[in-house]
Amino acid sequence: DFCSSILQCYFGNDESRVTQELVTKCHNVCRSRLCCFDSFKLESSCRATVGEDECELYSLCEQLITADGDVVKTFIELDLKEFDDDTSNSNRAPGPGSNN
């Protein structure tokens, strides 16, 4: 059913759940409603056509839209978008190849 399908896109604060499988499943669920989000620049908004309630059901799908309005294609892109900002990195030890 829809609820179990859309929940496949949920990873919360658990960075380890961000996998290519999650991104693929989420794309399959979200493909038809990415147009609900103003930040998605590849299509005009369908929010007026499908309705506010329908678009809200797909709110988890917005994580697949980059700041530039493109679609996240890989789990690496999603991980960087959701977890690699200054606040979440402040407590991490520098890894191999880092400049810290």
N, C-alpha and C positions, 0 to 999 in steps of 0.2 A: 504494500500500500504506500501512499505518498509519504506519510510520516516517517516510516522506516527508511524510505529512499532518501529523503532530504536530510535525515540525521546522519547519513553516510558522509555528509560534508562537514559535520561538526568535529572540531578538534579541541575547542576550548583553549586552555593555556598549556596544553600538552604538546610541545614541539615534536616529540617522538611519533605522534600520530600523523604528522604531515609526511605522506609518502606519495609516490607516483600513483599508486592504486587509489588513494583517496582523491587525488586530483582528477583521475580518469572517471571514477564513479561520480564525482561531483559535476563534472562536465556533462555526463550523460543525463543527470537529473536536471541540471540548470540550463542547458543549451537553449531551450525554448523561452526562457524568461530572463535572460541577461539583459534584454531590452528594457526591463523594468527600472534599471538603474541609470540615473542621469550621467554618471561617470563613464558609462559604456558608450564610446564614441563610434563604434562600428555600425550601429543601427540607430534609427530615431527611437525615442521612447515609446513603448507600447502601454505605458501605465494608464493612459486615458481609455485605451481600447479594452484591455483585459481587466482593468479595475484595481483600485487600491488594495482591496482585500486579497486578491489573487497575488499581486506583487509582494505583499507582506509575507505570504506563505513561503516565498522564495528568498527571504532576507539573508539566509546563510550564503546564498550564491554570490552576494556582493563581494565576498572575499576573493573571488576569481577575477575581479577587475583591478587593474593596476592604476596607479595615480595618473598615468598617461591615457587611461581609457581603453587600453588594450586588454587582452585576455591572458591570464596566467596560464602557461602551457606545461610547466614542469613543477614538481614539488620543490625544487630548489628556489624557483621564483616565488612560490607561495611562502616558503619558509623565510626568505629574505624580506618579503613584504610584511609579514605578520610578526616576525620575531627579531629582526635585526635593525632595531632603532637604538638610539643613544641610551634610553632608559633601561632596556632589557639587556644591553651588553655591558652595563657599568659594573656588574658583579662577576663577569666571566673572566677566567684566566686567559691570557693570550695563547692561542694555539700555534701549531707549526705554520710558518709562513706569514704570521701576522707581523705588523710593524710595531707592535707595542713592546 
